[in-house]
């Protein structure tokens, strides 16, 4: 939870192999200071990690069936051996993170549910979902008492939970730092991998390459080389080796390095220097930035730390916003909502908060808040942070760029809840990113109509350049908007891409309570009857909210028993092939089911005609004023 020396780092690198920056022609290596964001030697961020596991039966331990693996008889002894390797993996890749094991803890949450062992895994994967509130409260009680930055749930075999291991989020925030690992999967590789997710490591950012490698002194051969986070990749026809290192665009492996899947590493020796990543596959960059953040998730004494700068980005403005309307939004009622936004802006894009937008935010700060010396100092950046915090008015929903409901702004009496991640100090000529995260609770009132009017501002503010997700309570749904082409999603969970709007005008959306879909059909065969031996055809459609993926299907019944079913918009059937006879009645149902499980049905009962037609006629011969009826035989 703070920084301390990692005495093993240098010796481990010497013992287990070399992860070097690209070598120079004379064999020297780039100094660590020339890497992207390496930690200073001996200053790893210490992350307090707590392993919890189900309370075992009396007289047994959680590791009875695996204690021979390390020769340890206690859970803490076993974990200590295992996390020696985990910390070596992180030191080897210079992540700047060291996991400090807290005493492990037995847990029993049977008071929540008989199936709690399964549900706890699901809660960790879905910490913000309402069904798991009680489990997250239990975990918070544990974290509050232990100051654990991260909790790892070492599961019991056969607990009915997910078949795979998992991490809550990539990367994880303080209330999402959970990992669950199945009983027999607890290993240095798996633990390093899942914890890597919490720090921002992703499968697709891991590397997969072919190299000439010897394993444990065996013969050299071409092998499929993968780093710790690499997963869900295609088999390319070579034996796979798993390096105990993370992908790094600025590192190569040369010589011998730990590898494998077991509790103890194998030794992989490379015939030639091999890159461990490239510009598009480098997990270490974000992981190094997130390590000190995770180390500060839970602290005994609060200490404010200047936030690390955001990584560079290609787009001028990135981020997302979320308006979550909760409670009721019926007519003449109080309305509550939560607003969240996360904005990231390139330094060279500039800000409207200061003059000379076109020179970029770094030069703007230096010239208009600083001394114009071409260098951003901490004091100048602090002034800019105050400027941003003041400019973001979170007390009025229209002013903050969120919304207006029924022609009135929502209000917040909680004031500003904003965290600014400012540009990094240094030369005004450097280019990175800056931004902010904001959240606030809003409340207001609705008018007396049954339909709600949601207006989303489009007046040119920066906050409008990121997608806005809107979630609605209960059975309320999107009804209509003239700007439908920039709105995607489902009826009560949709996203407005207002940055794509072609005009600077508020985006109006009407909301209403869900109504069952209308089932509409046309019979295209026969009149008052349908033929017994010829195909009968119906066409149908379900009319509902334009964002609803409404399900449509047909059923055909004979005397209350279903004899045919199809999910196509066109229904074609021949009555005789379904066992009908002349004069019987066939019941045809068109069913529509929307995303709220509301249904609409169209039913027709139609008589079957199976009697072949007969022809009768009379011919009359006209001759002048005389007529003669002709006999037909």
N, C-alpha and C positions, 0 to 999 in steps of 0.2 A: 504493500500500500504506500510505500515511498521508495526512494532510490537507495540501493546499497550495492556494495561491491559484489561482483560475481567472480570469485577467485578461480573457478574452474575454466573459465572461457578460453584463455590462451592455451592451457594444457590440453583441453579437449580438442581444440582445432589441430594441435600438433599430433595428438594421438590418433584421431579418427579420420583425418584427411584435411584437404585444403579446399576452402571455398574462397576463391580469389577474385578480385576484380580483373578485367581483361589484362593480360600480361603485356608488358612492353617488349620491344625487340631484344633488349639485353637480359630479359628474364625478370627484371624488377616488377613489382606489382604497384598498382595505383594506391596511394595512401587512402585510408578510410575516409578522410575528410572530403575526398573527391567523389564519393558515392552520393547517391540521391539524398537519403536521410538516415545515415547510420547513427546508431547510438554511440555515445562516448564510451570508451573502454571502462568497464567496471561500474556502469551506471544503469543497470537494468531496472526497469519498473517492476516492483514486486506486486504481484497479483495474489491476494489471499484466496485460496481455493478450498472449498469444503466439499467432501464426498459424503453423500448420504446413501443409505441402503436400507432395505426393509429389515425390520427386527426379526432375527432368525428364531427358530423354535428353541426352547430351553435345551441346553446341553450341546448346541451346535453353533457354528460360526458361518458367516457369509462366504468364507473361502474354503470350507471343508473339502469341496470337490476339486479345488485347484491349488491348494496350499503347497503341493509338491513342485509347482512350477518354479517358484522362487525359493522354496525351502523355508518359507515364513509361516508362522502359526497365528499371526494377528493380522487384521485388516490393515492397520496403520503400517505395519512392517512391510506388507506386500505392496501397498501403495507407495511407500517411500522408495522401494527399489525401482518400481515402475516409473515414477516421476523423475528419478535421476536421469533416465533416458529422455523423457519429455523435455526437461530443461536443457539437456545437451542439444536436442534438436533445435530448440529456439535460439540457443547461444550460437550454434553452428551457422545459422542463417542471419545472425546479428539482428534479430527482431527487437531486442531490447526489452524482453519480457521474461520474468522469472516467476514461476508458480510456487508459492509458499503454501504447503499443505497444512491446513488446520486439522486438529484431531477429528477423525471421521465420526459420523453420527448415525446411530440407528434411528429409524423413524417408523411410526405406526399411525396411519391416518384412517384406520378402520371406522372411526367415529363419523367420517364424512361419507363413506360408501364401502360396501363389501368389496367392490371391485376397484378399490383405491389404488392398488399397485399399477393397474393399467391406466387409470384416469390421471395419475400423477405424471406419467410420460406425456400424455396428450395435453395436460395443462402447461407443461414446460414448452411444448411446441406452439401453444396458442395462449400466451399469457394475458392477452387483452380480450379474450372471448368470455362472455358472461357465464357460460356453464361451468367455468373453472375458477370462478372468483374465490371460492372457499379454499381451494388448493393453493392459489397464489398468496392468499393471506397467511396460510400456514408457512409457506416458504419465506415470506417476508418476516414473520416472527423469528424464524431461524436465523435469517441474515441480520436482523437487528440485534440479535444477541451475540452473534459471532463476528460481525463486521465482515462477512464473506463477500468478496467482490464477485465471485462466481460459485454456483452450485452445480456439482456433477452428481446425477442420480445413477448409481451403479445398480442396475436392475437385477431382479431375481429371475432365474430361468423359468420359462413357461408362464410368465405373468399375464399373457394375453394382450400385451401392448404392441406397439408397432414392431414389425420384424426387423427394421433397420435402426441404427443409431441416429441421433439427430441433435442439432443445435437450434435454439429458438429463432435467432435472426442473424442476418449477414449484412453489416456488422450489427452487434447487439448494443442496445443502450442499457442503462442501469437496471431497468425493470424487465429486461429480456435476457439477462446473462445466465442462461440455463442450458445444460447439456444432459442428455440421457444416453447411457451406453448399456447395451445388453450384457448379460452376465458373462458370457464367454468371449465377448469382443474387447474387453478391457485389455489394452496393449499399448505400448508406446506409440505405435503408428496411429491407432484409432484415436487415442486421447489427444495426440498432437493435431490430428486432422479436425476433430470436432471443435476443439478449442480454437483452432485456426479460423473456423467459420465465425466465431464470436468476434474475432479481431478483424474480420473483413475478407478473409481468404475464401476464394471461390473455386469451384471445380474447373470451370472453363479458363481460369487464369493459371492453372497448373500447366506444367510442360510435359510433353510426350515426344521423345526423340529416339533415334536409333544410334547406338554407340557400341564400340568394341569393348566388352567388359568381361572380367574374370570374377567369379563369385567364390569366396573362400579358397582361393588358390587354385581353382579349377582352370580349365582351358579358356582362352579368350574366344569369344564369339559375339556376333551381332545380337544385341538384346534391345527390347522395348523398355526404355528408361523413363520412369515416371517419378515426379516429385510428390511431396506429402499430400497436397490438396487435389492432385489430378484424379478425376473420377468420371465415369460415364463417357469414356472414350472408346473408340472402335479398336478391336483387336487387329493388329497389323502384321501378324504372322511370325513374330519373334517372341522368345521367352521374356517374361516380364520381370523387371527388377524395380523395387520401390526404394528410392533413395530417401534417407532420413534428413531431408532438407527441403526448404520451400523454394518455389520458383523465384528467380532474381535476374532481372535484365542485365545486371552489372556484375554477375558472378559466373565463374566457371568451376568445374571440378577437375582436379588433376591429381592422380594417384589413387589412394584408397579412402573410401568413405563408408560409414555404416549404412546398411540397407536391409530390406527384408520385411517380413510381416510378424515375426515372432516376438517373444518377450525379451529376448536378447538379440542383438543385431548380427547379421552376417557382414562380411567385408567385401565390398565391391571395388575392384581395382580397374581403373580406366586406362586403356592403352594410349590415349591421347587426350589433350585438354578438350573438355566438352562444355558448351554453354549450359547454364541452368535456367535460362529464360531469354526473353527478348522484349522489345518495347511494348508488345501487346499482351505478353504473358509474364507478369511479375507480381506475385502476391505480396512480396515483402513490403512494397511501398506503402500500401494502406495499413498493413499490420503494424508497421513501425509507428505510424501516426496514432493508431488506436491503442497501443500498449499503455502509454501513460494515462489515457482516458479511462481504460478499464481498471487500472490500478487505483483510481480514485473513486470508483463506484461507491464504496462504503468505507468511510473513515471515522475514526473515533473523534477526531477534532477536525472541523471544517477548515480547509485551507483553499483560498482562491488561487487558481493557476491561470495564467494568461493562455488562452486557447491556441493550439497549434494552427497554423494557416491551412486553408483548404488546398487540396491538390490542384494542379492546373487542369483546365477543361477546354474543350474545343468550342462548345456553344457559348454564345454571349451570356445567356441566362439559362439556368437550370433550376429544377426543384419541383415541388408539388405542394398543393394546398388541399385542405379537407374541411368542409362544413358538415358537421354531424348534428342533425336536428333530432332532439330527443323528446320524450314525453308526448304530449298531445298537441296537435296543431288544428284541432277542430275550430269551428267558428266561435268567435268571442271568447277566446281562451288565452291563458298565458303560455308562452312558447319559450323553450330553453334550447340552447345549442352550444356546441364547442367548435372553436375555430383553431386551426393549426396551419402553419405555413413554414416551408423550408426553402430558402432562396439562396442560390449561389451565382455569383456574377464575376465575369472575367475582369481583371484589374484594368485592362486597356479599354473596357467598354465605357467607363465613366459613370458618374452619378448626377442626377438632377438636383441633389441636395447642395451642390456647390457649383459655382460658375465654371465655364469652359469645359463642358461635358466631353468635347471631342479629344481632349488631351489625356484622358484616362484618369482613374480615381487616384492613382499614386501621385501623379503630378498635381492633381487638384488639391489633395491634402497638403502637399508640400508648399504649394503656392498660396493657398487661401486659409489654411489652418496653421501652417508652419513658417519657417524662415526662408524657404525657397533655396535651400542649399543643395538640392538634388538628393537628399537622404531623408527617409522617413524614420523619425525617432519614435520611441515608445510613447513619449508625451504627446506627440502629434497624432499618433494613432488613437490614443486614449480620448483625445478631443473629438476625433471622428466617430468613435464608438458612442460617445454621449450625444453627438448630433443625430446619429441613426436612431438611437433609443428615443430621443425626443420627437423625431419626425414620425415615428410609427405610432399613431394614435389608435390604441386598441380598445378605446372606450365606445366607439361608434362603428357599427358594422359597415356602413357605407364609406366612411372615411378610410378605414383600413383596407378597403378594396374587396370586401367579402360580398355583401348582399344587402338587399332591402326586401322585406316581406310585407305584403299588403300595404305597400307605399310608405312604410315606416321603417326606420333603422332599428336594429337591435342594439341594446346597450350593455355595457359591462362596468360594474362598479369595482372590479378587482384591479383595474389599471393595467400597467404594462407587464407582460410576461415575455420578455424578449432576450435572447442570447445572441450577441453579435460576434461573428468570427471575422476579425478585421484583416486587412492586408498585412502581410509580413513586414517587419521593419527591414530597412535596407535601402538600396539604391532605387530611385524612382524609375529606372530603366528596366528593372526586372519585371516579370509578368507572372502573376499567379491568379488566385481567385479569392474572393471574400463573400460574405453573405450573413444571413441571420436565420434564426429559428424563433418563431413566435407562437404563442398559444394563449387563448383566453376563453372564459365562459361568457356566453351572451344570453340575454333574455329580452322578451318583448311581448306584444299582444297581437292577436289576429282580429280581423274585422268580422262582420256578421254573415259574410257569404260562405257558402259551402266549399267553394274553390279557393285555394291559396294562390297568390301571385308572388312569384320569386323573381326579383330583378337582380341581375349580376352586373356590376359596373364594368363598362368598357370605355375608359376615358384616357388611356395611355400610360397608366402607372406601371411600374416594374412588376408589381405583384400580379398583374394581369398577363404576364408573359409565361406563366407556369400553369399547368393543368389544374383545374379545381374539381375535386371530387365532392359530390353531394350525396349524403345518405339520409334516408327518411325513416320516420318511426312507423311501427305497426304496419297497417295495410295501405299507407299512403303511397302514391305513385306519380311518376311523370305522366302528364297528359298531352301537352302540346307546347311547341316553341317554333316560331318562324325561323329560328337559327338551328334547326334540327341537324343540319349537315355538320355542325361542329360539336355535337353531343353524342356520346357513345356510352354503352353500358346496359344496365337492366333498369326496370321501372323504379325501384327504390334505392338504387346504388349506381349512379351515373356520373360521368366525368364531362365537364365543359372545357373544351379547348379554345378558350376565348382569344388566345394569341392568334388563332386562325381566322378570326372574324375580319371581314373585309371592310367594315365601317366602324367608326368610333361611336357606338350607340349601345345603350344598355341591352343586355340579353334577357328577354322576358321568357319565363317558363311558368306554365300553369300546372298546379298540383291538385290532385283530388284523391279521395278514398277509392280503393280498388273496387271495381265492379266486375262481376263475372263476365267472361268473354261472350260475345254474340256468336252463335253457331248459325250459319247461313248456308242453305243448300238448294240446288236446283236438280230436279229429276229430268233427264233428257230423253227418256224413253216412255212411250205410252201416254195415255191421257188419264182416265179414271181407273185404269187397270194396267198391269204390266204382263207381258207374255210369259208363259210357263217355260218355253223351250228356247227362247231367244235372250241374248244378253240385255240386262237392264243397266243403265248407267246413271250415276249421280255425280255432280261436282259440288264441292263445298269449300268454305273458308271460315276462319275464325277471326273476328274483328275485336281487337283489344288495343292496349297501349302500344304505341309504335315501337317502344323499346322492349316489349315483352316477347320472349321466344315461346309463344303459345303452342302447346302440343295439340295435334289434331289426329283423330282416328275415327273409323267407322265400325259399327257392329251391326250384324244382321241376325234377327231372332225369328225362330219358329216356335210358336206356342210357349214363349218365355225362355226358350233355350237358345243360346248363341250358337249359330252355325257358320258364321264367317266374320273375319276381322281384318282390317287393313289400316295402315297408317299413311296411305297416299291421299292426296287431295281428290283424286278421282276414284270412285267406287264402281266396279263392274262385277256383276254376278249373274248367273243363270239359275233361275229358281228351281228347275228340275234337277240340276246337279247338286242342289242343297237339300233334296228330299221333299220339296213342296209338290202339291197336287193342285189340280184345277179347283178354284173356288176358295182356296186357303188364303189367309192374310199373312203377309210378310211385314215384319216391323224393322224399319231401317232407322238407325240412330247415328247422328253425327255428334261426336263428343269434342269439346274444347276445354283445355285445362291450362290455366296461366301459372306464372311463377309464384303466386300466392296460394296455390292449390284451390282457387275458385274455379268453378266449372260451369259451362253452359252446354245445353243439349238441344238438338233439333230432332224430333221424332215424326216419322210418317208411317202410318199403317195403310198398306195398299193391297187390294185384292188381286189375285193371280188368275189370269184367263188362260185356260188350257184347251178350250174347245176350238177346233178348226172352223173357220168361217164357211158358211154355205151361201150359194148365189141363187137368187130367184129373180126372174124377169119376164116381161111380156113384150112381144114385138107386135106392132100394129101397122098394117099396110094401108096407106092413104091413097085413094084414087078419086080425084075430084072431091065430090061431097060425100063419097062413100068411104067407109073404113072397114078393113077386114082384119080380125085378130088371127095371128098365125100361131099354130100349135108348135111348141118347142119340145123336142124329144131327144 
